[in-house]
Amino acid sequence: MSVMLSCWCAGAFTRLSPEAYHFISLHGDAGYSALLHNIAGQQPSAGLNTNLGVDYRLFHNNFIFSAGLEGMYDFNANMMDELDFVIPMRDTEGQLFDMHVHVDESRDYAHMLNLNIPLLVGGEWNRFYFMVGPKFSVNLYGATTSQAMITTYGEYDEYYDDFYEMPNHQFASGQYMGSATKPMKWNFNIIAHLEIGGRVGHMFKYKQFRLNPDKVRMYLAAYADFGLLNIHVNNGGAPIFEYRETDKGVQFYSQPLMLSNIADGATFRNLNVGLKFTVAFELPKKGKSYIYDYKKYDRPRIRRGGNQGIKF
């Protein structure tokens, strides 16, 4: 019975006397980025994700609350499948033929710069910790560009063999085709965030960390971010492949996937995984102050020239 009473008293003391610590933390993370979509026949893109941020952290016993601002940059490369087009044409002698255009090594690059507002909760026990919660993500900058290699050849009905490697007729292999960098907008997003890791401050031997091991805390964690909303804006995009007949022959143009008609109505969500490093600095605690009011207390008068007090 006495043991149970002691345990209950200890628990009550913990609840009545919580430990609260306030920190400002800086973090940086980097990892793999994937842009998931539902376009038939096209693979999800792969790339790089980085984040830099500052946060306020509240430690209340084992509970953690964190809120802050974060800059996020995503770079993704969309690897597109091979494409083939047939263009009916007429040569300089008036004969009809089909120009075949084979598009290979086609890819486009998408850039995303967002401002994130993370609101996270979690817990810390010994050196292990985790945090989970949403990040509200607003797009600040977006851009995309594309490039590909094309091979062209001619097909005539009256000839058995096709015509290759005739630059004067625009039949050539390994021609570069690309687009200029084009601006684009990404939708507002809500990102589900999870990080799991531990404190690693004991690995460092700097004097500040030895004297105040809990005032400067360092953490290393694995993180995962998954976008819950569709971030794709484009509808009614241009054809992914275009051509124009000019005085110098046929000019070929490519359109980035995100701005093309292939992506019309498509859903795009981002998935990021990587490592996160955090340094947290404890904020100064407000010290206790005492005000002594001598009028509230009875004081003996001090007789001049002596050390005895005379009580009246």
Backbone bond lengths (Angstrom), bond angles and torsions (degrees), N, CA, C in turn:
res aa  C-N    CA-C-N  psi(-1)  N-CA   C-N-CA  omega(-1)  CA-C   N-CA-C  phi
1 M - - - 1.459 - - 1.523 110.76 -
2 S 1.321 116.05 -44.22 1.460 120.30 179.45 1.518 111.30 -63.17
3 V 1.347 117.01 -35.59 1.462 120.44 178.25 1.520 110.74 -65.22
4 M 1.350 117.13 -43.20 1.449 121.34 179.80 1.520 110.82 -64.75
5 L 1.314 116.06 -39.65 1.452 120.04 178.56 1.518 111.19 -64.38
6 S 1.335 116.08 -39.87 1.458 119.99 178.80 1.523 111.10 -63.56
7 C 1.339 117.29 -41.61 1.464 121.06 179.40 1.523 110.67 -64.54
8 W 1.349 115.52 -40.94 1.459 118.97 180.00 1.519 110.69 -64.75
9 C 1.308 116.25 -40.55 1.462 120.08 179.03 1.528 111.07 -64.33
10 A 1.329 116.50 -39.36 1.466 120.19 179.22 1.513 110.51 -64.06
11 G 1.353 116.20 -42.05 1.456 119.25 178.07 1.506 111.85 -65.35
12 A 1.307 117.12 -39.91 1.456 120.51 178.44 1.510 110.66 -64.03
13 F 1.316 117.98 -38.06 1.460 121.17 179.36 1.511 110.58 -64.67
14 T 1.362 116.64 -37.87 1.461 119.80 178.99 1.523 111.15 -64.80
15 R 1.354 116.61 -41.31 1.447 119.76 -178.73 1.522 112.28 -71.19
16 L 1.337 116.20 -37.41 1.454 119.85 -177.65 1.521 112.02 -79.83
17 S 1.313 117.95 -21.66 1.460 122.00 -178.64 1.526 109.81 -124.77
18 P 1.330 118.23 68.43 1.471 120.01 -178.16 1.519 111.41 -69.74
19 E 1.343 114.81 154.04 1.454 121.56 175.67 1.520 108.31 -101.86
20 A 1.319 116.51 118.31 1.463 121.79 -179.18 1.522 109.23 -120.91
21 Y 1.335 116.51 130.74 1.451 123.00 179.18 1.519 108.69 -131.37
22 H 1.321 116.23 141.85 1.455 122.47 -178.53 1.528 109.14 -116.96
23 F 1.337 115.52 133.23 1.466 120.94 -176.13 1.534 110.02 -133.71
24 I 1.324 115.30 151.62 1.464 123.73 163.82 1.524 106.65 -110.12
25 S 1.320 116.60 126.23 1.464 120.13 -175.09 1.521 110.94 -121.95
26 L 1.324 115.05 149.89 1.460 123.69 173.24 1.521 107.99 -117.74
27 H 1.312 117.01 137.57 1.461 118.67 179.98 1.522 110.93 -139.68
28 G 1.304 113.97 152.13 1.454 122.70 174.10 1.511 109.04 -140.05
29 D 1.322 117.45 137.76 1.455 120.00 179.13 1.517 110.59 -144.53
30 A 1.297 114.71 157.52 1.459 121.28 -178.42 1.518 108.62 -152.07
31 G 1.329 115.39 148.89 1.455 118.41 179.70 1.514 112.49 -177.98
32 Y 1.307 114.71 -161.52 1.465 124.10 -176.60 1.521 109.80 -86.85
33 S 1.313 115.60 140.25 1.462 121.52 178.51 1.525 109.66 -124.44
34 A 1.324 115.41 136.35 1.460 121.29 175.31 1.520 108.82 -127.57
35 L 1.311 115.90 138.36 1.458 121.72 176.19 1.532 106.60 -108.22
36 L 1.331 115.78 103.47 1.458 121.80 -175.05 1.528 109.84 -88.02
37 H 1.328 116.14 135.57 1.467 120.18 179.46 1.514 109.56 -145.13
38 N 1.328 115.52 171.78 1.466 121.73 -177.75 1.521 112.07 -113.95
39 I 1.333 118.02 30.26 1.465 121.46 177.91 1.527 108.70 -79.15
40 A 1.304 116.26 122.31 1.465 120.65 -177.55 1.520 110.56 -64.89
41 G 1.326 115.27 134.49 1.459 120.75 175.63 1.508 115.45 80.83
42 Q 1.335 118.31 0.83 1.460 121.18 -179.74 1.535 109.60 -118.50
43 Q 1.316 115.64 138.83 1.451 121.02 -177.65 1.527 110.94 -81.36
44 P 1.354 117.79 151.18 1.471 119.99 173.27 1.527 109.97 -62.20
45 S 1.315 115.70 149.36 1.458 119.82 -179.25 1.516 110.92 -81.27
46 A 1.311 115.72 161.37 1.462 122.22 177.47 1.518 108.40 -129.36
47 G 1.341 115.62 152.62 1.453 117.93 -178.75 1.505 113.19 -175.34
48 L 1.330 115.51 -149.25 1.456 123.52 -172.86 1.519 109.40 -127.74
49 N 1.336 115.64 140.97 1.469 122.02 175.82 1.521 109.46 -125.65
50 T 1.339 117.08 133.22 1.457 121.68 175.50 1.528 108.80 -135.00
51 N 1.342 115.52 149.72 1.456 121.84 178.74 1.522 109.56 -141.70
52 L 1.333 116.42 139.62 1.458 123.70 173.14 1.518 107.49 -132.52
53 G 1.352 116.71 132.37 1.450 117.76 -176.13 1.502 114.04 -156.87
54 V 1.334 114.25 169.05 1.457 123.33 174.79 1.524 107.39 -129.77
55 D 1.344 116.05 140.05 1.454 120.62 -173.82 1.526 110.74 -138.46
56 Y 1.313 114.24 154.20 1.469 121.83 165.35 1.512 107.33 -99.24
57 R 1.342 116.45 133.54 1.462 120.77 -179.89 1.523 110.25 -126.36
58 L 1.321 114.35 134.44 1.456 121.91 174.42 1.520 108.54 -113.93
59 F 1.330 115.38 123.10 1.466 121.73 173.91 1.534 107.58 -104.91
60 H 1.321 116.94 117.00 1.459 122.06 179.28 1.527 107.18 -123.05
61 N 1.336 115.68 99.61 1.462 120.57 -168.73 1.535 108.20 55.75
62 N 1.329 119.05 -118.75 1.465 121.63 179.67 1.529 113.10 -93.91
63 F 1.311 117.00 -1.10 1.466 121.51 -177.09 1.526 110.21 -88.16
64 I 1.361 116.23 142.55 1.470 122.54 177.26 1.523 109.13 -125.43
65 F 1.317 115.08 134.00 1.468 121.73 170.18 1.521 107.79 -125.15
66 S 1.341 116.64 135.31 1.461 121.01 -177.69 1.525 110.06 -138.06
67 A 1.340 115.68 136.71 1.464 122.07 175.40 1.522 108.04 -143.96
68 G 1.333 116.76 143.65 1.457 117.97 -178.04 1.504 113.23 -173.92
69 L 1.331 115.18 -160.37 1.458 124.30 177.35 1.521 108.75 -128.04
70 E 1.343 115.48 145.88 1.465 119.96 -174.84 1.523 109.53 -147.01
71 G 1.318 115.61 135.47 1.450 121.15 172.17 1.520 109.71 -96.30
72 M 1.325 117.60 127.51 1.464 122.40 -177.61 1.531 109.46 -119.30
73 Y 1.332 115.92 134.24 1.465 121.44 174.36 1.516 109.01 -126.19
74 D 1.330 115.77 126.92 1.460 122.35 176.08 1.524 109.26 -119.32
75 F 1.323 115.33 134.74 1.458 122.19 173.41 1.520 107.47 -123.49
76 N 1.343 116.40 125.02 1.463 120.74 -177.68 1.518 110.29 -131.27
77 A 1.330 115.30 142.15 1.466 122.44 176.88 1.523 108.39 -115.60
78 N 1.317 116.46 116.33 1.466 121.57 177.29 1.524 109.29 -87.42
79 M 1.328 116.00 116.00 1.457 121.35 178.90 1.528 108.22 -93.92
80 M 1.306 116.17 110.75 1.453 120.49 -175.09 1.522 111.54 -94.92
81 D 1.327 114.72 152.98 1.462 120.33 177.92 1.528 110.31 -71.13
82 E 1.325 115.62 164.27 1.460 120.45 178.21 1.529 110.38 -65.41
83 L 1.312 115.27 144.00 1.460 121.64 -179.06 1.523 109.57 -124.72
84 D 1.337 115.93 145.98 1.465 121.75 177.42 1.522 108.95 -130.79
85 F 1.330 115.27 133.94 1.459 121.28 179.36 1.530 108.60 -130.62
86 V 1.316 115.42 150.32 1.469 122.43 177.25 1.521 107.59 -123.23
87 I 1.348 116.32 125.47 1.460 121.91 -177.89 1.532 108.21 -117.76
88 P 1.345 119.34 113.57 1.481 120.94 175.73 1.534 109.96 -66.99
89 M 1.323 117.59 128.76 1.460 121.28 -176.40 1.529 110.23 -141.65
90 R 1.343 114.14 172.47 1.454 121.83 177.10 1.521 107.80 -129.91
91 D 1.321 116.65 130.68 1.460 118.91 -177.36 1.524 111.48 -81.91
92 T 1.321 116.05 -177.40 1.472 121.09 -175.03 1.518 112.54 -66.88
93 E 1.333 116.87 -18.72 1.460 120.64 178.35 1.517 112.08 -95.48
94 G 1.335 116.20 5.28 1.457 119.76 176.66 1.509 114.25 87.77
95 Q 1.334 118.99 4.12 1.459 121.34 -179.69 1.531 110.51 -84.12
96 L 1.337 114.99 140.81 1.460 120.73 177.61 1.521 109.94 -81.79
97 F 1.321 116.33 142.14 1.472 121.79 175.14 1.528 108.53 -155.92
98 D 1.306 115.14 166.95 1.461 121.97 176.95 1.528 108.78 -107.66
99 M 1.335 115.22 125.37 1.468 119.21 173.50 1.527 107.74 -92.99
100 H 1.318 115.44 120.07 1.464 121.23 177.54 1.535 108.24 -93.22
101 V 1.320 115.00 131.58 1.466 121.33 178.99 1.526 107.28 -119.62
102 H 1.327 116.41 114.56 1.468 122.20 178.47 1.526 108.56 -104.38
103 V 1.323 116.05 115.80 1.473 122.52 -177.87 1.529 108.43 -98.43
104 D 1.332 115.93 119.51 1.468 121.71 -176.92 1.530 108.73 -129.74
105 E 1.342 115.29 163.20 1.463 122.34 179.87 1.527 111.16 52.17
106 S 1.321 114.60 38.59 1.461 119.52 -178.01 1.523 109.43 -84.04
107 R 1.303 115.40 131.01 1.463 121.08 178.01 1.516 108.96 -154.86
108 D 1.309 114.25 154.19 1.458 117.51 173.13 1.519 109.10 -136.17
109 Y 1.322 115.34 157.08 1.458 122.36 -174.35 1.521 109.52 -116.90
110 A 1.324 115.48 132.99 1.459 121.27 -179.36 1.527 108.97 -120.53
111 H 1.319 115.69 136.25 1.462 122.41 179.42 1.525 109.42 -116.76
112 M 1.325 116.08 140.74 1.452 121.43 179.60 1.526 109.17 -140.02
113 L 1.335 116.48 124.79 1.458 122.33 175.13 1.526 107.51 -122.33
114 N 1.333 116.45 116.79 1.459 121.75 -175.06 1.520 111.34 -124.65
115 L 1.322 115.37 156.49 1.457 123.08 169.48 1.520 107.60 -105.33
116 N 1.330 116.21 120.30 1.462 121.85 -178.48 1.526 110.71 -106.01
117 I 1.323 115.10 144.54 1.471 122.09 173.07 1.522 106.73 -119.55
118 P 1.338 118.64 96.85 1.464 120.79 -179.57 1.526 111.54 -85.52
119 L 1.324 115.72 137.45 1.465 123.82 172.90 1.524 106.59 -126.88
120 L 1.338 116.21 103.24 1.455 121.07 -169.54 1.522 111.16 -121.98
121 V 1.329 115.89 149.58 1.459 122.52 172.71 1.523 107.64 -131.36
122 G 1.311 116.45 157.55 1.454 120.35 -179.66 1.511 111.50 -177.36
123 G 1.319 114.92 -157.08 1.454 120.88 -178.44 1.511 111.06 -152.85
124 E 1.331 115.40 158.01 1.463 121.99 178.85 1.522 109.22 -135.97
125 W 1.322 116.19 128.86 1.455 123.15 177.72 1.521 108.43 -132.51
126 N 1.322 115.29 122.05 1.467 120.90 -175.11 1.532 108.04 54.85
127 R 1.317 118.98 -114.71 1.463 120.57 -179.27 1.536 112.17 -106.90
128 F 1.320 117.05 -0.40 1.462 121.41 -179.73 1.523 110.00 -93.60
129 Y 1.352 116.37 143.17 1.458 119.92 175.19 1.519 109.94 -150.79
130 F 1.332 115.15 162.50 1.460 121.58 171.77 1.524 108.38 -148.76
131 M 1.330 116.43 156.09 1.456 122.60 173.96 1.524 109.13 -143.99
132 V 1.318 115.54 146.62 1.452 121.29 -178.05 1.523 108.27 -146.85
133 G 1.329 116.05 151.39 1.455 119.38 178.03 1.520 112.07 157.22
134 P 1.338 117.45 -177.40 1.463 121.20 -178.81 1.515 112.55 -91.20
135 K 1.335 113.95 154.65 1.459 122.37 167.27 1.523 107.16 -121.07
136 F 1.316 116.80 126.34 1.459 121.56 177.03 1.533 107.48 -93.06
137 S 1.329 115.72 118.39 1.464 121.69 -167.47 1.524 111.13 -115.61
138 V 1.352 116.32 123.02 1.461 123.31 179.71 1.524 108.70 -115.40
139 N 1.322 116.95 129.07 1.455 121.11 -177.47 1.521 111.69 -76.69
140 L 1.337 116.05 132.91 1.458 122.50 176.80 1.527 112.39 -106.76
141 Y 1.332 116.61 -31.49 1.468 120.47 -175.91 1.518 109.12 -154.75
142 G 1.323 115.63 142.29 1.456 121.28 175.31 1.514 110.04 -149.79
143 A 1.316 116.68 144.22 1.463 121.69 179.22 1.518 108.78 -155.89
144 T 1.323 116.09 157.56 1.457 120.89 178.89 1.516 109.50 -151.32
145 T 1.320 115.55 152.57 1.465 122.31 177.31 1.521 108.47 -149.61
146 S 1.314 117.55 161.35 1.461 120.90 -177.96 1.515 110.73 -138.42
147 Q 1.343 114.68 159.54 1.455 121.11 176.15 1.521 108.70 -155.57
148 A 1.328 115.88 156.66 1.472 120.95 -179.94 1.517 108.65 -163.15
149 M 1.330 114.66 166.04 1.462 122.43 172.80 1.527 107.67 -113.68
150 I 1.310 116.67 136.12 1.463 119.91 -177.25 1.527 110.20 -123.96
151 T 1.331 114.13 150.10 1.472 122.96 174.15 1.512 107.92 -126.02
152 T 1.315 117.20 130.02 1.462 121.71 -178.90 1.534 109.81 -120.29
153 Y 1.333 115.15 145.60 1.464 120.58 174.53 1.524 108.25 -153.07
154 G 1.340 116.26 161.10 1.460 122.05 -175.89 1.514 112.48 -109.05
155 E 1.329 114.96 142.50 1.466 121.60 178.52 1.539 108.75 -124.90
156 Y 1.362 115.46 119.72 1.463 121.93 177.54 1.524 109.31 -110.19
157 D 1.317 115.67 141.33 1.472 119.64 178.79 1.527 111.25 -65.74
158 E 1.336 116.51 -35.51 1.463 119.05 -174.50 1.519 113.62 -84.17
159 Y 1.316 117.48 -5.48 1.470 119.80 179.08 1.525 109.52 -115.66
160 Y 1.318 114.42 143.32 1.469 120.14 -177.28 1.528 111.18 -74.28
161 D 1.327 115.92 -43.25 1.468 120.07 -177.24 1.528 110.82 -95.36
162 D 1.335 114.04 149.73 1.461 119.83 174.12 1.522 109.62 -81.87
163 F 1.321 116.21 161.70 1.459 121.92 -175.90 1.535 109.83 -104.06
164 Y 1.337 115.17 120.64 1.460 122.13 -179.99 1.536 110.09 -120.36
165 E 1.314 115.14 160.03 1.469 123.27 171.06 1.532 112.41 49.38
166 M 1.306 114.40 55.11 1.469 121.17 174.79 1.537 106.74 -128.47
167 P 1.347 116.58 82.02 1.479 120.31 -175.68 1.519 113.80 -56.72
168 N 1.335 117.19 -31.55 1.468 118.77 -179.83 1.528 111.57 -67.65
169 H 1.340 117.22 -18.87 1.466 122.35 174.60 1.529 111.44 -107.09
170 Q 1.325 116.63 11.03 1.478 124.09 -178.96 1.529 112.57 64.18
171 F 1.330 116.13 32.03 1.460 121.05 172.15 1.530 106.52 -104.78
172 A 1.334 117.02 105.01 1.463 120.98 -175.77 1.524 109.77 -152.28
173 S 1.325 114.63 159.20 1.468 121.46 179.28 1.528 109.91 -109.16
174 G 1.344 114.98 153.31 1.459 120.60 174.11 1.502 115.01 67.61
175 Q 1.343 118.17 35.11 1.463 120.94 176.75 1.530 109.78 -83.98
176 Y 1.321 115.15 136.93 1.466 119.59 179.90 1.520 110.15 -83.04
177 M 1.332 115.98 137.65 1.456 122.26 176.26 1.518 107.86 -136.24
178 G 1.316 118.27 131.23 1.460 120.99 -178.05 1.507 111.82 -153.15
179 S 1.326 114.21 171.40 1.457 120.75 178.30 1.517 108.94 -119.59
180 A 1.317 115.70 161.10 1.461 120.25 173.23 1.527 109.34 -73.58
181 T 1.334 116.34 162.32 1.464 120.71 175.78 1.520 108.78 -68.61
182 K 1.332 115.83 124.64 1.454 121.30 -175.98 1.526 110.25 -116.31
183 P 1.333 117.14 137.63 1.471 119.00 177.18 1.524 111.03 -72.03
184 M 1.303 115.84 150.65 1.457 121.30 176.15 1.517 109.52 -149.85
185 K 1.306 116.49 159.47 1.449 122.98 -177.85 1.520 109.60 -115.37
186 W 1.340 115.51 138.53 1.459 121.80 174.66 1.524 109.01 -106.59
187 N 1.302 116.60 146.23 1.459 121.12 179.52 1.527 112.10 -72.31
188 F 1.331 115.24 159.31 1.464 121.65 169.83 1.529 109.30 -57.95
189 N 1.326 116.31 144.20 1.463 120.24 -174.94 1.525 110.67 -136.67
190 I 1.309 115.34 151.34 1.466 122.95 168.92 1.517 106.76 -116.22
191 I 1.324 116.51 120.41 1.462 122.34 -174.10 1.522 109.47 -108.12
192 A 1.316 116.73 127.00 1.469 121.52 173.90 1.526 108.49 -83.12
193 H 1.338 116.09 123.43 1.473 121.27 -173.99 1.527 110.42 -115.99
194 L 1.331 115.36 140.32 1.465 122.67 174.05 1.510 108.44 -140.63
195 E 1.333 116.52 132.11 1.464 120.67 173.43 1.524 109.21 -137.12
196 I 1.311 115.43 139.32 1.470 122.51 -179.13 1.526 107.13 -135.52
197 G 1.328 116.76 128.31 1.457 119.89 -178.65 1.506 112.42 -169.71
198 G 1.333 115.75 -150.76 1.459 120.17 -176.90 1.512 111.49 -159.74
199 R 1.330 115.31 167.55 1.458 121.42 178.32 1.523 109.76 -77.54
200 V 1.318 115.63 139.03 1.462 120.38 -177.73 1.519 111.18 -128.11
201 G 1.325 118.68 14.33 1.455 121.14 -175.64 1.512 114.57 -62.65
202 H 1.355 117.02 -27.80 1.466 119.15 -178.30 1.520 112.45 -67.58
203 M 1.348 116.54 -11.24 1.464 119.51 179.76 1.523 112.28 -76.46
204 F 1.327 117.13 -17.37 1.450 121.10 -176.15 1.528 110.55 -101.40
205 K 1.312 117.53 148.38 1.470 122.02 -171.48 1.524 112.54 -115.71
206 Y 1.329 116.75 17.05 1.448 117.66 179.79 1.523 110.42 -67.01
207 K 1.334 115.48 150.86 1.457 121.63 -174.68 1.525 111.29 -59.38
208 Q 1.330 117.00 -42.17 1.456 119.86 -177.75 1.521 111.01 -59.75
209 F 1.326 116.56 -38.63 1.455 120.26 -177.62 1.530 111.07 -74.51
210 R 1.336 117.16 -28.01 1.466 119.27 179.00 1.519 110.69 -75.76
211 L 1.338 116.72 -38.76 1.458 119.45 -177.06 1.521 112.03 -77.22
212 N 1.349 116.77 -34.67 1.456 120.85 -178.00 1.529 109.62 -131.02
213 P 1.320 117.49 71.99 1.465 119.36 -172.94 1.521 113.97 -64.75
214 D 1.347 118.61 -23.61 1.455 120.66 -178.47 1.513 113.18 -99.71
215 K 1.322 118.12 -8.69 1.459 120.67 179.05 1.520 112.03 -84.60
216 V 1.315 118.02 -23.64 1.461 123.34 174.39 1.522 107.02 -125.25
217 R 1.322 116.16 107.68 1.465 121.02 -176.03 1.531 109.31 -112.56
218 M 1.320 115.72 138.87 1.459 121.66 179.11 1.519 109.59 -122.99
219 Y 1.331 115.28 140.48 1.455 121.50 -175.81 1.528 109.68 -133.47
220 L 1.316 115.03 144.39 1.462 122.47 172.46 1.518 107.44 -126.42
221 A 1.332 116.73 129.61 1.461 120.18 -173.83 1.522 110.62 -145.54
222 A 1.317 115.03 159.36 1.465 122.58 168.20 1.519 107.26 -95.70
223 Y 1.341 116.85 139.98 1.453 119.72 -178.20 1.526 110.73 -129.47
224 A 1.318 114.94 158.45 1.462 122.40 174.36 1.520 108.14 -141.56
225 D 1.335 116.43 131.99 1.458 123.62 176.30 1.523 108.78 -122.29
226 F 1.334 115.73 130.96 1.468 119.48 177.59 1.517 108.92 -130.86
227 G 1.339 116.03 124.32 1.453 120.85 179.51 1.513 111.55 -75.78
228 L 1.331 116.15 128.38 1.456 121.23 -177.63 1.526 113.20 -88.09
229 L 1.331 117.22 -19.82 1.463 120.97 -175.62 1.526 111.27 -112.21
230 N 1.319 115.37 159.43 1.464 121.47 175.60 1.524 109.04 -75.42
231 I 1.331 117.28 121.53 1.460 120.82 -176.79 1.525 112.64 -98.59
232 H 1.337 117.30 4.81 1.458 120.77 -177.69 1.525 110.38 -87.17
233 V 1.331 117.03 131.56 1.464 122.34 -177.03 1.519 111.61 -102.17
234 N 1.332 118.35 -35.43 1.455 122.56 -166.31 1.529 113.01 -63.69
235 N 1.310 115.14 135.34 1.461 123.49 168.22 1.528 106.66 -142.04
236 G 1.329 116.23 142.16 1.465 119.38 -178.00 1.514 111.97 72.22
237 G 1.336 117.35 42.38 1.454 121.45 -178.46 1.520 112.66 -73.29
238 A 1.309 115.13 165.53 1.462 121.53 179.08 1.525 110.29 -76.10
239 P 1.340 118.44 159.74 1.473 120.69 175.56 1.527 110.66 -57.25
240 I 1.321 115.61 143.79 1.458 119.39 -176.59 1.522 111.51 -71.09
241 F 1.341 117.09 -20.57 1.467 121.25 178.13 1.521 108.21 -134.90
242 E 1.338 115.40 130.74 1.466 120.32 179.08 1.527 109.35 -137.55
243 Y 1.315 115.10 161.99 1.468 120.53 175.77 1.519 108.73 -147.24
244 R 1.341 114.42 157.20 1.452 122.07 176.27 1.519 108.90 -138.16
245 E 1.319 114.82 142.22 1.460 119.95 175.33 1.523 108.52 -91.69
246 T 1.312 115.37 122.28 1.459 121.34 -178.26 1.526 109.56 -123.25
247 D 1.343 115.57 178.79 1.466 119.76 177.53 1.522 111.58 -64.70
248 K 1.326 116.78 -23.67 1.461 121.65 -179.65 1.517 112.58 -96.25
249 G 1.318 116.82 9.38 1.454 119.90 -179.15 1.522 110.96 112.15
250 V 1.316 114.89 -162.17 1.469 121.07 -177.92 1.525 109.25 -87.68
251 Q 1.332 115.54 128.82 1.463 121.57 176.18 1.528 108.89 -105.56
252 F 1.345 115.83 131.64 1.458 120.99 -177.91 1.528 110.03 -104.73
253 Y 1.331 115.67 144.92 1.457 121.87 -178.93 1.531 109.30 -134.52
254 S 1.318 115.78 145.92 1.465 120.89 175.79 1.530 109.18 -119.23
255 Q 1.311 115.50 152.42 1.452 122.83 179.60 1.531 108.65 -117.44
256 P 1.332 118.51 134.27 1.474 119.02 176.74 1.525 111.25 -57.86
257 L 1.310 115.81 145.60 1.456 121.52 -176.07 1.519 112.15 -54.96
258 M 1.343 117.35 -43.96 1.455 120.95 -175.20 1.528 112.73 -64.42
259 L 1.337 117.39 -24.33 1.463 121.64 -178.23 1.520 112.41 -106.69
260 S 1.324 117.86 8.32 1.460 121.34 -174.25 1.524 111.21 -96.90
261 N 1.331 115.28 169.05 1.461 120.03 178.11 1.521 112.40 -71.04
262 I 1.343 117.34 -17.03 1.461 119.47 176.17 1.522 110.56 -64.12
263 A 1.341 116.68 -31.40 1.466 121.35 -177.09 1.521 113.21 -90.80
264 D 1.341 118.09 4.22 1.463 119.96 179.43 1.526 110.08 -59.64
265 G 1.333 115.89 126.06 1.462 120.84 178.59 1.511 114.70 75.13
266 A 1.324 118.77 3.21 1.464 121.21 -178.31 1.533 110.68 -79.28
267 T 1.322 114.82 155.93 1.470 122.49 178.16 1.521 108.88 -109.17
268 F 1.336 115.71 130.33 1.460 121.64 178.91 1.531 108.74 -121.31
269 R 1.321 116.14 132.00 1.464 122.22 174.47 1.528 108.57 -134.87
270 N 1.321 116.19 143.78 1.469 119.08 -178.76 1.523 111.03 -100.64
271 L 1.322 114.91 145.62 1.456 123.90 177.01 1.518 107.85 -131.28
272 N 1.342 116.93 123.82 1.459 121.70 -178.27 1.524 109.59 -128.21
273 V 1.324 116.38 137.16 1.461 122.36 175.04 1.527 108.23 -137.66
274 G 1.339 116.59 145.60 1.460 119.17 -179.80 1.505 112.00 177.03
275 L 1.335 115.52 -156.87 1.462 123.00 -178.26 1.526 109.47 -116.09
276 K 1.324 115.33 143.67 1.458 122.33 -177.48 1.520 109.51 -126.93
277 F 1.340 116.20 132.04 1.471 121.61 177.10 1.519 108.73 -117.84
278 T 1.328 116.51 131.60 1.461 122.50 -175.47 1.519 110.02 -129.76
279 V 1.335 116.45 137.29 1.463 123.35 171.06 1.523 107.25 -120.27
280 A 1.336 116.71 122.59 1.461 121.97 -177.31 1.519 109.62 -115.38
281 F 1.336 116.31 132.13 1.460 123.03 -179.71 1.525 109.12 -112.99
282 E 1.327 116.76 124.62 1.462 120.58 -178.40 1.522 110.43 -70.85
283 L 1.328 115.47 135.82 1.452 121.32 177.45 1.531 109.91 -76.99
284 P 1.340 118.08 148.89 1.472 120.34 179.72 1.518 110.99 -58.97
285 K 1.319 114.76 138.85 1.453 119.94 177.91 1.519 109.74 -87.37
286 K 1.303 114.98 145.38 1.444 120.71 179.03 1.526 109.01 -77.50
287 G 1.350 117.28 117.18 1.458 120.88 -176.60 1.520 112.36 -74.31
288 K 1.326 115.70 158.13 1.458 121.30 178.19 1.521 109.43 -77.02
289 S 1.336 117.18 143.54 1.460 122.20 178.20 1.520 109.24 -126.51
290 Y 1.337 115.21 142.81 1.458 121.78 -179.89 1.523 108.30 -122.69
291 I 1.342 117.58 132.99 1.469 123.74 177.02 1.522 108.22 -113.92
292 Y 1.310 114.95 119.08 1.465 120.21 -177.86 1.520 108.90 -96.13
293 D 1.317 116.35 120.81 1.461 122.90 178.49 1.518 108.12 -104.18
294 Y 1.345 115.23 102.66 1.462 118.71 -174.88 1.518 111.74 -67.41
295 K 1.350 119.18 -19.42 1.453 121.04 -178.23 1.525 111.87 -70.60
296 K 1.331 115.50 -20.70 1.453 118.70 -179.54 1.515 112.87 -82.43
297 Y 1.315 117.50 -9.60 1.454 120.53 -174.38 1.529 109.50 -122.45
298 D 1.330 114.84 142.82 1.463 121.45 179.43 1.514 108.70 -80.84
299 R 1.406 117.91 125.10 1.455 121.98 -177.43 1.518 109.46 -117.90
300 P 1.321 116.64 138.82 1.482 118.79 173.87 1.513 110.74 -74.12
301 R 1.325 115.71 141.21 1.457 120.08 177.49 1.519 110.08 -75.47
302 I 1.318 115.64 143.45 1.460 121.65 -178.33 1.523 108.95 -96.28
303 R 1.345 116.76 122.34 1.461 121.18 177.51 1.502 109.02 -79.62
304 R 1.355 115.71 130.53 1.446 120.09 -179.70 1.521 110.54 -62.21
305 G 1.285 115.80 141.72 1.457 121.98 179.07 1.514 114.13 78.69
306 G 1.268 117.99 6.85 1.477 119.87 178.90 1.490 110.78 -144.68
307 N 1.292 114.17 177.64 1.457 119.00 -179.68 1.523 110.94 -119.19
308 Q 1.330 117.46 19.01 1.444 120.50 179.76 1.515 109.53 -105.35
309 G 1.218 116.67 138.59 1.448 121.43 177.30 1.508 110.21 -95.14
310 I 1.324 117.28 137.54 1.455 122.47 -179.99 1.533 107.38 -104.61
311 K 1.293 116.25 123.22 1.456 122.85 -177.34 1.520 108.92 -90.44
312 F 1.309 121.00 124.76 1.467 124.64 176.19 1.502 110.00 -103.81
